[in-house]
Amino acid sequence: MDEERSFGRWVKQRRKELDLTQEALAQEVGCSIETIRKVERDALRPSRQIAERLA
């Protein structure tokens, strides 16, 4: 049975595939490193603008 993957897990996996640190991704997206950390933990639902930049 396949588990549904959260957006945060997807962001973390994709960031690692691209060999980016949380800091580098935050700079690319234009947000704080704390925002990236919270999104990856599913502790924060990103704004539409940030979500589009992450996707």
C-alpha positions in Angstrom: 0.0 0.0 0.0 1.4 3.4 -1.0 1.5 6.1 1.7 0.4 9.5 0.6 3.4 11.8 0.7 3.0 15.2 2.3 4.1 18.4 0.6 6.8 18.9 3.2 8.3 15.5 2.5 8.2 16.1 -1.2 10.0 19.5 -0.7 12.7 17.8 1.4 13.2 15.0 -1.0 13.4 17.3 -4.0 15.8 19.7 -2.2 18.1 16.7 -1.5 17.8 15.5 -5.1 19.0 19.0 -6.2 21.8 18.9 -3.7 20.6 22.1 -2.0 20.8 23.0 1.6 17.8 24.5 3.4 19.6 27.8 3.4 20.3 27.7 -0.4 16.6 26.7 -1.1 15.4 29.6 1.1 17.5 32.0 -0.8 16.3 30.6 -4.2 12.6 30.8 -3.1 13.0 34.2 -1.3 11.9 33.1 2.2 13.6 32.4 5.5 15.4 29.2 6.4 13.0 28.8 9.3 10.1 28.8 6.8 11.8 26.0 4.8 12.4 24.0 8.0 8.7 24.4 9.1 7.4 23.4 5.6 9.6 20.3 5.5 8.3 19.3 9.0 4.7 20.0 7.9 4.5 22.5 10.7 3.7 25.3 8.3 1.5 25.4 5.3 3.3 27.8 2.9 1.6 30.7 1.2 0.5 30.1 -2.4 3.3 32.2 -3.6 6.0 30.2 -1.7 4.4 26.9 -2.6 4.5 27.8 -6.3 8.2 28.8 -6.0 8.9 25.5 -4.3 7.1 23.5 -6.9 
